[in-house]
Structure formats: C-alpha cells, structure tokens
C-alpha cells in the first residue's frame, strides 16, 4: 500500500509526494521534489518543511485527510513572517479562449513587458498554460495557476519596491487582462509603497492676519533682541515679525512705554 503526503504552497494546487517506505533524508528528498517547498532533517531528527518564498503572505498547508502518511505534524498550516511580495490573482478561472493576438502589459517592480497570446490553433488555455506563457515571455517565473484554476502573479521582489500592475492593450487589440480577470482591485498591488516626509505650507487667505507690524515711534533707531535674532528698527521705520516674536516681553514693554506701536499685518 502506498502512502502519500498532500500539501500546497499558498493558493497553489494541491501536490502529492509518494513517501512509501521512506524515512529520514529520503523523505526530505521526496518532499523537496514538490514545487515551492523544501524539506530537511535536523540534527534532532525532526523533519522541517519550508516554502521557497518568504514573507507574511506565504503559507504552507498539509491536507490531513488526503494524506495517508502519518508524520506527527504539530500543525497542518504555517505562515511566513516579514514583508512579503506583491501579488495579483485574476478573478476569472479558466479555461480561457483568448482571441487571436490578445495582449496585456505586465508591470513588475517598475519594469513593463507585453504578453501576447498569438497562437490561433492553441484552443483553450488553462491557468497553467497562461502562467507558462507569461513566464516564458518575461523570462522569469512570476506566474502560476492556483488550485481553483485562476492565474496568480507574484513579484520576485520582497518588501519595499515590490509592486505589480496589469494593463490592457491600446487600440482595438483584444484585451487579455480582462479575459483573465486582472481588472479593478485585481489589476494593481503595491503593498509596501513608501512616501517621503512632507510639510505643506498654505498661503494665508486674502484679508487674513499673517504677522505683526512693529512701528518705531521715535526719531532714533531701536536695536531689538528678538527670539528670532537681532534686528535694527530704523527711526519711524516698520518691521514685520511673527506672532510669537510679537509676544516677546521686550516688544510688550516698548509698546507700553509708547516707544513702538504694534498692529496686525494684513495680506491684501
């Protein structure tokens, strides 16, 4: 009687490894032959399965009912940790029948590549067929078929800089993005976008107070030591200061003595 271990990585298809009569390192080798997962045996004899992808969106799951191998799992599902990868999953499951010359543009981490479906005699395309076409034309593995027959695209970059977008073609070219369901929320993912710190200064509305005008009422210049620094106010001259500076004790005393006069500045 054969025994099998059935598992899946993320929302990928369930995979089965024949582990009949295997133990230790042989068991690890058989499991490592599955897509997206590796297995090792530690010095303590424990079998450890781990996904090739990392990050908070990565999961690994064993099906306890379909698996006939009894291996003593502490848990049947595990999730990764840390910043993950941008991912997009088409909303429409296959099979697909793209029109001749159907196309879409895939933007991966800021780089764009057109994907075409120009094989007229191909017939229906499964999600795995579409994923293979995407990977072949991008020359890197970014797509796979999910367990429920949809197409999933994953950025190879982890964390900041990981972003994906799918856009349709221009003109009258058949839209492959719409066919696969890469529209709306399923068309763009930028989970770790960074933004610079910003300070926004809005000009005061017309007729509002913007500061305080200090007027020297004497015939001699005044030297003022304000919180903003040293300033010289010429005889009969005027100086515009901030409201905080106008509240300084020195200007208050000079105003009380009749040496200066303070009035709101207006933006006209």
C-alpha beads as a LAMMPS data file, in Angstrom:
LAMMPS data file: protein, C-alpha beads

268 atoms
267 bonds

1 atom types
1 bond types

-500.0 500.0 xlo xhi
-500.0 500.0 ylo yhi
-500.0 500.0 zlo zhi

Masses

1 110.0

Atoms # bond

1 1 1 0.000 0.000 0.000
2 1 1 1.403 3.365 -0.991
3 1 1 1.421 6.343 1.341
4 1 1 1.256 9.946 0.206
5 1 1 1.806 13.393 1.673
6 1 1 -0.528 16.012 0.201
7 1 1 0.298 19.700 0.598
8 1 1 0.116 23.050 -1.115
9 1 1 2.029 26.347 -1.067
10 1 1 -0.135 29.470 -0.846
11 1 1 -3.193 29.182 -3.066
12 1 1 -1.398 26.862 -5.478
13 1 1 -2.659 23.412 -6.442
14 1 1 -2.502 20.522 -4.022
15 1 1 0.582 18.385 -4.644
16 1 1 1.230 14.805 -3.651
17 1 1 4.530 13.085 -2.822
18 1 1 4.830 9.313 -2.684
19 1 1 6.622 8.631 0.603
20 1 1 6.029 4.875 0.786
21 1 1 8.702 3.240 2.928
22 1 1 10.770 6.428 3.135
23 1 1 12.333 7.780 6.284
24 1 1 14.792 10.500 7.292
25 1 1 16.744 12.096 4.447
26 1 1 14.903 10.011 1.819
27 1 1 11.639 11.525 2.984
28 1 1 13.113 15.016 2.785
29 1 1 14.331 14.421 -0.770
30 1 1 10.907 13.208 -1.921
31 1 1 9.114 16.228 -0.445
32 1 1 11.697 18.648 -1.848
33 1 1 10.719 17.429 -5.297
34 1 1 7.407 19.250 -4.948
35 1 1 7.038 22.770 -6.334
36 1 1 7.806 25.669 -3.990
37 1 1 8.809 23.712 -0.878
38 1 1 11.997 22.252 0.602
39 1 1 12.418 19.685 3.365
40 1 1 15.358 18.988 5.667
41 1 1 16.088 16.741 8.609
42 1 1 17.814 18.439 11.533
43 1 1 20.360 17.019 13.917
44 1 1 17.478 16.361 16.303
45 1 1 15.815 14.125 13.704
46 1 1 12.890 16.482 13.112
47 1 1 11.568 16.862 9.556
48 1 1 11.155 20.532 8.689
49 1 1 9.253 21.752 5.626
50 1 1 9.732 25.328 4.436
51 1 1 8.483 27.365 1.487
52 1 1 10.907 28.770 -1.043
53 1 1 9.116 32.132 -0.899
54 1 1 9.215 34.197 2.277
55 1 1 7.087 36.898 3.863
56 1 1 3.775 37.378 5.598
57 1 1 1.679 36.355 2.595
58 1 1 3.363 32.958 2.215
59 1 1 1.574 29.876 3.545
60 1 1 2.234 26.151 3.661
61 1 1 -0.575 23.699 4.300
62 1 1 -0.827 19.906 4.676
63 1 1 -4.130 18.152 3.943
64 1 1 -4.562 15.745 6.888
65 1 1 -7.479 13.897 5.277
66 1 1 -5.951 13.314 1.849
67 1 1 -2.515 12.472 3.285
68 1 1 -2.085 8.786 4.125
69 1 1 1.393 9.309 5.597
70 1 1 1.349 9.673 9.385
71 1 1 4.202 12.005 10.268
72 1 1 3.087 13.611 13.533
73 1 1 2.632 17.228 12.486
74 1 1 2.410 19.811 15.256
75 1 1 0.256 21.914 12.942
76 1 1 -1.178 21.472 9.463
77 1 1 -0.767 25.104 8.360
78 1 1 2.038 27.643 8.712
79 1 1 2.549 31.237 7.571
80 1 1 5.764 33.107 6.816
81 1 1 6.906 36.282 8.511
82 1 1 8.201 39.655 7.412
83 1 1 7.440 41.861 4.395
84 1 1 6.082 39.768 1.561
85 1 1 5.678 40.071 -2.184
86 1 1 3.143 41.986 -4.236
87 1 1 0.630 39.512 -5.672
88 1 1 -2.270 39.639 -8.097
89 1 1 -4.801 36.882 -8.710
90 1 1 -7.127 37.039 -11.670
91 1 1 -10.788 36.998 -10.725
92 1 1 -11.822 34.669 -13.549
93 1 1 -10.959 30.947 -13.519
94 1 1 -10.007 29.068 -16.681
95 1 1 -10.145 27.562 -19.138
96 1 1 -9.709 30.630 -21.344
97 1 1 -10.249 31.183 -25.043
98 1 1 -8.244 34.315 -25.922
99 1 1 -8.916 35.883 -29.287
100 1 1 -6.009 35.817 -31.750
101 1 1 -3.397 38.468 -30.901
102 1 1 -4.924 39.137 -27.454
103 1 1 -2.441 41.001 -25.287
104 1 1 -1.821 42.721 -21.978
105 1 1 1.079 44.543 -20.347
106 1 1 2.556 43.310 -17.106
107 1 1 4.397 45.851 -14.938
108 1 1 6.684 44.095 -12.464
109 1 1 8.603 46.226 -9.974
110 1 1 8.617 49.183 -12.356
111 1 1 9.547 47.240 -15.500
112 1 1 6.984 46.591 -18.219
113 1 1 6.677 43.711 -20.656
114 1 1 3.931 42.964 -23.173
115 1 1 2.415 39.480 -23.020
116 1 1 0.694 38.168 -26.149
117 1 1 -1.482 35.167 -26.936
118 1 1 -0.996 34.790 -30.665
119 1 1 -1.359 31.039 -31.213
120 1 1 -4.573 30.657 -33.193
121 1 1 -4.615 26.849 -33.045
122 1 1 -3.928 26.587 -29.330
123 1 1 -7.569 26.117 -28.377
124 1 1 -8.485 26.542 -24.736
125 1 1 -5.855 27.758 -22.280
126 1 1 -5.722 26.522 -18.706
127 1 1 -4.408 28.721 -15.911
128 1 1 -1.143 26.758 -16.044
129 1 1 -0.912 27.371 -19.811
130 1 1 -1.347 31.102 -19.292
131 1 1 1.196 31.135 -16.457
132 1 1 3.717 29.303 -18.644
133 1 1 3.211 31.854 -21.433
134 1 1 3.721 34.766 -19.015
135 1 1 6.871 33.207 -17.540
136 1 1 8.278 32.449 -20.980
137 1 1 7.721 35.950 -22.324
138 1 1 9.016 37.643 -19.163
139 1 1 11.933 35.167 -18.997
140 1 1 11.367 34.660 -15.283
141 1 1 8.928 32.715 -13.153
142 1 1 6.356 35.136 -11.814
143 1 1 3.075 33.325 -12.578
144 1 1 1.396 30.059 -11.684
145 1 1 -2.047 28.517 -11.739
146 1 1 -3.975 28.403 -8.492
147 1 1 -5.810 25.419 -7.097
148 1 1 -9.150 26.808 -8.300
149 1 1 -7.924 27.392 -11.857
150 1 1 -7.058 31.091 -11.778
151 1 1 -3.794 32.848 -12.703
152 1 1 -1.669 34.293 -9.939
153 1 1 1.278 36.660 -10.495
154 1 1 3.881 37.258 -7.787
155 1 1 6.581 39.915 -7.778
156 1 1 10.080 38.452 -7.346
157 1 1 10.950 41.413 -5.096
158 1 1 10.211 41.282 -1.409
159 1 1 9.142 44.276 0.681
160 1 1 9.750 47.835 -0.439
161 1 1 9.828 48.109 -4.234
162 1 1 7.606 45.071 -4.733
163 1 1 4.700 46.109 -6.948
164 1 1 2.570 44.730 -9.764
165 1 1 0.147 46.121 -12.291
166 1 1 -1.634 44.593 -15.278
167 1 1 -2.985 46.865 -18.003
168 1 1 -4.844 46.126 -21.192
169 1 1 -3.575 46.887 -24.700
170 1 1 -4.172 50.061 -26.637
171 1 1 -6.381 50.343 -29.676
172 1 1 -8.566 47.522 -30.960
173 1 1 -6.333 44.678 -29.719
174 1 1 -8.279 42.012 -27.740
175 1 1 -7.820 42.539 -24.001
176 1 1 -6.205 39.552 -22.288
177 1 1 -6.172 41.318 -18.902
178 1 1 -9.960 41.498 -18.849
179 1 1 -10.263 37.900 -20.025
180 1 1 -8.129 36.677 -17.105
181 1 1 -9.845 38.929 -14.568
182 1 1 -6.984 41.350 -13.942
183 1 1 -9.271 44.345 -13.574
184 1 1 -10.293 46.665 -10.745
185 1 1 -8.659 45.720 -7.440
186 1 1 -7.106 42.682 -9.120
187 1 1 -5.114 44.863 -11.533
188 1 1 -2.668 46.542 -9.151
189 1 1 -0.833 45.723 -5.917
190 1 1 1.718 47.970 -4.232
191 1 1 1.649 46.814 -0.590
192 1 1 4.908 48.359 0.601
193 1 1 4.796 51.749 -1.091
194 1 1 6.983 54.364 0.575
195 1 1 6.374 58.088 0.671
196 1 1 8.688 60.957 1.665
197 1 1 8.012 63.143 4.695
198 1 1 6.124 66.238 3.573
199 1 1 5.386 69.618 5.112
200 1 1 2.734 71.652 3.323
201 1 1 2.606 75.422 3.659
202 1 1 -0.622 77.019 2.502
203 1 1 -0.630 80.780 1.850
204 1 1 -2.941 82.801 4.030
205 1 1 -6.259 83.709 2.513
206 1 1 -6.705 87.255 1.316
207 1 1 -7.513 89.663 4.146
208 1 1 -6.279 87.415 6.970
209 1 1 -3.593 88.285 9.510
210 1 1 -0.156 86.956 8.542
211 1 1 2.068 88.636 11.155
212 1 1 2.560 91.729 13.307
213 1 1 3.871 95.141 12.153
214 1 1 6.143 96.846 14.679
215 1 1 6.452 100.623 14.101
216 1 1 9.205 102.745 15.705
217 1 1 7.544 105.867 17.049
218 1 1 10.842 107.568 17.981
219 1 1 13.354 109.604 15.974
220 1 1 16.194 107.173 16.763
221 1 1 16.840 103.581 15.599
222 1 1 15.981 100.774 18.006
223 1 1 18.058 97.636 18.444
224 1 1 15.792 94.697 19.183
225 1 1 16.974 91.346 20.556
226 1 1 14.097 89.091 19.500
227 1 1 13.768 85.299 19.752
228 1 1 14.444 85.189 16.020
229 1 1 17.690 87.162 16.361
230 1 1 18.976 90.731 16.390
231 1 1 17.069 93.331 14.368
232 1 1 17.502 97.095 13.948
233 1 1 14.316 99.107 13.555
234 1 1 15.089 102.456 11.850
235 1 1 13.643 105.693 13.159
236 1 1 9.984 105.917 12.193
237 1 1 10.539 102.602 10.435
238 1 1 8.458 99.445 10.362
239 1 1 9.324 95.769 10.849
240 1 1 7.147 92.717 10.320
241 1 1 7.615 89.960 12.898
242 1 1 5.840 86.694 13.607
243 1 1 3.120 86.488 16.206
244 1 1 5.445 84.542 18.510
245 1 1 8.112 87.250 18.255
246 1 1 5.488 89.955 18.888
247 1 1 4.594 88.214 22.121
248 1 1 8.158 88.635 23.377
249 1 1 8.390 90.620 26.610
250 1 1 10.731 93.263 25.142
251 1 1 8.267 94.407 22.485
252 1 1 5.480 94.392 25.072
253 1 1 7.436 96.715 27.341
254 1 1 8.370 99.072 24.472
255 1 1 4.743 99.184 23.398
256 1 1 3.638 100.011 26.959
257 1 1 6.209 102.837 27.040
258 1 1 4.911 104.259 23.771
259 1 1 8.205 103.580 22.004
260 1 1 6.711 101.248 19.425
261 1 1 3.266 100.502 18.093
262 1 1 2.185 97.018 17.039
263 1 1 -0.628 96.204 14.643
264 1 1 -1.690 93.114 12.679
265 1 1 -0.264 92.727 9.189
266 1 1 -2.861 92.008 6.576
267 1 1 -2.448 90.111 3.331
268 1 1 -4.117 92.296 0.759

Bonds

1 1 1 2
2 1 2 3
3 1 3 4
4 1 4 5
5 1 5 6
6 1 6 7
7 1 7 8
8 1 8 9
9 1 9 10
10 1 10 11
11 1 11 12
12 1 12 13
13 1 13 14
14 1 14 15
15 1 15 16
16 1 16 17
17 1 17 18
18 1 18 19
19 1 19 20
20 1 20 21
21 1 21 22
22 1 22 23
23 1 23 24
24 1 24 25
25 1 25 26
26 1 26 27
27 1 27 28
28 1 28 29
29 1 29 30
30 1 30 31
31 1 31 32
32 1 32 33
33 1 33 34
34 1 34 35
35 1 35 36
36 1 36 37
37 1 37 38
38 1 38 39
39 1 39 40
40 1 40 41
41 1 41 42
42 1 42 43
43 1 43 44
44 1 44 45
45 1 45 46
46 1 46 47
47 1 47 48
48 1 48 49
49 1 49 50
50 1 50 51
51 1 51 52
52 1 52 53
53 1 53 54
54 1 54 55
55 1 55 56
56 1 56 57
57 1 57 58
58 1 58 59
59 1 59 60
60 1 60 61
61 1 61 62
62 1 62 63
63 1 63 64
64 1 64 65
65 1 65 66
66 1 66 67
67 1 67 68
68 1 68 69
69 1 69 70
70 1 70 71
71 1 71 72
72 1 72 73
73 1 73 74
74 1 74 75
75 1 75 76
76 1 76 77
77 1 77 78
78 1 78 79
79 1 79 80
80 1 80 81
81 1 81 82
82 1 82 83
83 1 83 84
84 1 84 85
85 1 85 86
86 1 86 87
87 1 87 88
88 1 88 89
89 1 89 90
90 1 90 91
91 1 91 92
92 1 92 93
93 1 93 94
94 1 94 95
95 1 95 96
96 1 96 97
97 1 97 98
98 1 98 99
99 1 99 100
100 1 100 101
101 1 101 102
102 1 102 103
103 1 103 104
104 1 104 105
105 1 105 106
106 1 106 107
107 1 107 108
108 1 108 109
109 1 109 110
110 1 110 111
111 1 111 112
112 1 112 113
113 1 113 114
114 1 114 115
115 1 115 116
116 1 116 117
117 1 117 118
118 1 118 119
119 1 119 120
120 1 120 121
121 1 121 122
122 1 122 123
123 1 123 124
124 1 124 125
125 1 125 126
126 1 126 127
127 1 127 128
128 1 128 129
129 1 129 130
130 1 130 131
131 1 131 132
132 1 132 133
133 1 133 134
134 1 134 135
135 1 135 136
136 1 136 137
137 1 137 138
138 1 138 139
139 1 139 140
140 1 140 141
141 1 141 142
142 1 142 143
143 1 143 144
144 1 144 145
145 1 145 146
146 1 146 147
147 1 147 148
148 1 148 149
149 1 149 150
150 1 150 151
151 1 151 152
152 1 152 153
153 1 153 154
154 1 154 155
155 1 155 156
156 1 156 157
157 1 157 158
158 1 158 159
159 1 159 160
160 1 160 161
161 1 161 162
162 1 162 163
163 1 163 164
164 1 164 165
165 1 165 166
166 1 166 167
167 1 167 168
168 1 168 169
169 1 169 170
170 1 170 171
171 1 171 172
172 1 172 173
173 1 173 174
174 1 174 175
175 1 175 176
176 1 176 177
177 1 177 178
178 1 178 179
179 1 179 180
180 1 180 181
181 1 181 182
182 1 182 183
183 1 183 184
184 1 184 185
185 1 185 186
186 1 186 187
187 1 187 188
188 1 188 189
189 1 189 190
190 1 190 191
191 1 191 192
192 1 192 193
193 1 193 194
194 1 194 195
195 1 195 196
196 1 196 197
197 1 197 198
198 1 198 199
199 1 199 200
200 1 200 201
201 1 201 202
202 1 202 203
203 1 203 204
204 1 204 205
205 1 205 206
206 1 206 207
207 1 207 208
208 1 208 209
209 1 209 210
210 1 210 211
211 1 211 212
212 1 212 213
213 1 213 214
214 1 214 215
215 1 215 216
216 1 216 217
217 1 217 218
218 1 218 219
219 1 219 220
220 1 220 221
221 1 221 222
222 1 222 223
223 1 223 224
224 1 224 225
225 1 225 226
226 1 226 227
227 1 227 228
228 1 228 229
229 1 229 230
230 1 230 231
231 1 231 232
232 1 232 233
233 1 233 234
234 1 234 235
235 1 235 236
236 1 236 237
237 1 237 238
238 1 238 239
239 1 239 240
240 1 240 241
241 1 241 242
242 1 242 243
243 1 243 244
244 1 244 245
245 1 245 246
246 1 246 247
247 1 247 248
248 1 248 249
249 1 249 250
250 1 250 251
251 1 251 252
252 1 252 253
253 1 253 254
254 1 254 255
255 1 255 256
256 1 256 257
257 1 257 258
258 1 258 259
259 1 259 260
260 1 260 261
261 1 261 262
262 1 262 263
263 1 263 264
264 1 264 265
265 1 265 266
266 1 266 267
267 1 267 268
